[in-house]
Amino acid sequence: MTQNMETDPFNVSMRKFLKQVGVTSQQAIEKAVADAGLKGQGRLTVRAVITAERAGLHHVVEGDIELG
């Protein structure tokens, strides 16, 4: 019997991890911007790095966040 994506343990675990990454990263960026007094001052370039040594993964995502 094949499990669908919503019940597959790997997929469920990955989604939980990615949700945690998203929420905690947003909080950290918001705090850093507030602490540096950057709100309303152009753009902020942000880089996220995901690594999984056992799987040989090194994934980088870079982008700009509009500061308002």
PyRosetta script that sets phi, psi and omega in degrees:
from pyrosetta import init, pose_from_sequence

init()
pose = pose_from_sequence("MTQNMETDPFNVSMRKFLKQVGVTSQQAIEKAVADAGLKGQGRLTVRAVITAERAGLHHVVEGDIELG")
pose.set_psi(1, 130.3)
pose.set_omega(1, -178.4)
pose.set_phi(2, -93.4)
pose.set_psi(2, 134.7)
pose.set_omega(2, 177.7)
pose.set_phi(3, -85.7)
pose.set_psi(3, 144.9)
pose.set_omega(3, 175.4)
pose.set_phi(4, -81.5)
pose.set_psi(4, 171.7)
pose.set_omega(4, -175.5)
pose.set_phi(5, -58.9)
pose.set_psi(5, -31.4)
pose.set_omega(5, -176.0)
pose.set_phi(6, -78.7)
pose.set_psi(6, -16.4)
pose.set_omega(6, 179.3)
pose.set_phi(7, -115.7)
pose.set_psi(7, -6.9)
pose.set_omega(7, 177.8)
pose.set_phi(8, -65.3)
pose.set_psi(8, 120.8)
pose.set_omega(8, -176.2)
pose.set_phi(9, -55.1)
pose.set_psi(9, -39.4)
pose.set_omega(9, 178.7)
pose.set_phi(10, -62.0)
pose.set_psi(10, -48.2)
pose.set_omega(10, -178.5)
pose.set_phi(11, -65.1)
pose.set_psi(11, -42.5)
pose.set_omega(11, 179.6)
pose.set_phi(12, -62.3)
pose.set_psi(12, -45.3)
pose.set_omega(12, -179.6)
pose.set_phi(13, -64.9)
pose.set_psi(13, -41.6)
pose.set_omega(13, 179.3)
pose.set_phi(14, -64.4)
pose.set_psi(14, -43.0)
pose.set_omega(14, 179.1)
pose.set_phi(15, -62.9)
pose.set_psi(15, -39.8)
pose.set_omega(15, 178.1)
pose.set_phi(16, -63.0)
pose.set_psi(16, -44.8)
pose.set_omega(16, 178.4)
pose.set_phi(17, -62.2)
pose.set_psi(17, -47.1)
pose.set_omega(17, -178.1)
pose.set_phi(18, -65.3)
pose.set_psi(18, -34.0)
pose.set_omega(18, 175.5)
pose.set_phi(19, -64.1)
pose.set_psi(19, -43.7)
pose.set_omega(19, 178.4)
pose.set_phi(20, -62.5)
pose.set_psi(20, -42.7)
pose.set_omega(20, 177.8)
pose.set_phi(21, -60.0)
pose.set_psi(21, -46.7)
pose.set_omega(21, -178.4)
pose.set_phi(22, -62.9)
pose.set_psi(22, -48.1)
pose.set_omega(22, -177.0)
pose.set_phi(23, -66.7)
pose.set_psi(23, -48.6)
pose.set_omega(23, -177.3)
pose.set_phi(24, -69.6)
pose.set_psi(24, -33.6)
pose.set_omega(24, 177.7)
pose.set_phi(25, -67.3)
pose.set_psi(25, -42.0)
pose.set_omega(25, 178.0)
pose.set_phi(26, -60.5)
pose.set_psi(26, -44.9)
pose.set_omega(26, 179.6)
pose.set_phi(27, -61.9)
pose.set_psi(27, -42.2)
pose.set_omega(27, -179.5)
pose.set_phi(28, -66.3)
pose.set_psi(28, -40.6)
pose.set_omega(28, 179.2)
pose.set_phi(29, -66.8)
pose.set_psi(29, -45.1)
pose.set_omega(29, 179.0)
pose.set_phi(30, -59.0)
pose.set_psi(30, -42.5)
pose.set_omega(30, 179.4)
pose.set_phi(31, -65.9)
pose.set_psi(31, -43.8)
pose.set_omega(31, -179.7)
pose.set_phi(32, -62.7)
pose.set_psi(32, -42.1)
pose.set_omega(32, 179.1)
pose.set_phi(33, -64.6)
pose.set_psi(33, -44.5)
pose.set_omega(33, 179.5)
pose.set_phi(34, -64.0)
pose.set_psi(34, -46.4)
pose.set_omega(34, -178.4)
pose.set_phi(35, -62.8)
pose.set_psi(35, -33.6)
pose.set_omega(35, -179.1)
pose.set_phi(36, -88.4)
pose.set_psi(36, -4.3)
pose.set_omega(36, -179.8)
pose.set_phi(37, 64.5)
pose.set_psi(37, 37.5)
pose.set_omega(37, -175.1)
pose.set_phi(38, -95.7)
pose.set_psi(38, -7.7)
pose.set_omega(38, -176.9)
pose.set_phi(39, -55.9)
pose.set_psi(39, 130.9)
pose.set_omega(39, 178.8)
pose.set_phi(40, 82.9)
pose.set_psi(40, 9.3)
pose.set_omega(40, -176.0)
pose.set_phi(41, -115.6)
pose.set_psi(41, 66.9)
pose.set_omega(41, 173.0)
pose.set_phi(42, 79.6)
pose.set_psi(42, -130.4)
pose.set_omega(42, -175.7)
pose.set_phi(43, -126.5)
pose.set_psi(43, 156.0)
pose.set_omega(43, 177.1)
pose.set_phi(44, -123.7)
pose.set_psi(44, 121.5)
pose.set_omega(44, 176.1)
pose.set_phi(45, -82.7)
pose.set_psi(45, 129.3)
pose.set_omega(45, -176.6)
pose.set_phi(46, -126.2)
pose.set_psi(46, 141.6)
pose.set_omega(46, 177.2)
pose.set_phi(47, -126.0)
pose.set_psi(47, 131.9)
pose.set_omega(47, 175.8)
pose.set_phi(48, -114.7)
pose.set_psi(48, 134.7)
pose.set_omega(48, 179.8)
pose.set_phi(49, -122.9)
pose.set_psi(49, 125.4)
pose.set_omega(49, 176.7)
pose.set_phi(50, -113.8)
pose.set_psi(50, 125.6)
pose.set_omega(50, 178.1)
pose.set_phi(51, -127.0)
pose.set_psi(51, 147.3)
pose.set_omega(51, 172.7)
pose.set_phi(52, -142.6)
pose.set_psi(52, 93.2)
pose.set_omega(52, -173.3)
pose.set_phi(53, -55.3)
pose.set_psi(53, -43.8)
pose.set_omega(53, -177.1)
pose.set_phi(54, -61.3)
pose.set_psi(54, -32.7)
pose.set_omega(54, -179.4)
pose.set_phi(55, -95.0)
pose.set_psi(55, -1.7)
pose.set_omega(55, -179.0)
pose.set_phi(56, 70.6)
pose.set_psi(56, 28.7)
pose.set_omega(56, -176.5)
pose.set_phi(57, -96.8)
pose.set_psi(57, 132.2)
pose.set_omega(57, 171.1)
pose.set_phi(58, -142.9)
pose.set_psi(58, 98.9)
pose.set_omega(58, -173.6)
pose.set_phi(59, -115.9)
pose.set_psi(59, 127.3)
pose.set_omega(59, -178.6)
pose.set_phi(60, -118.8)
pose.set_psi(60, 132.5)
pose.set_omega(60, 173.6)
pose.set_phi(61, -123.1)
pose.set_psi(61, 128.7)
pose.set_omega(61, 179.9)
pose.set_phi(62, -129.3)
pose.set_psi(62, 142.5)
pose.set_omega(62, 179.1)
pose.set_phi(63, -165.6)
pose.set_psi(63, 173.5)
pose.set_omega(63, 179.4)
pose.set_phi(64, -106.7)
pose.set_psi(64, 143.2)
pose.set_omega(64, 175.4)
pose.set_phi(65, -114.7)
pose.set_psi(65, 125.4)
pose.set_omega(65, 177.6)
pose.set_phi(66, -72.6)
pose.set_psi(66, 126.2)
pose.set_omega(66, -177.0)
pose.set_phi(67, -90.7)
pose.set_psi(67, 3.0)
pose.set_omega(67, 174.5)
pose.set_phi(68, 97.9)
pose.dump_pdb("model.pdb")
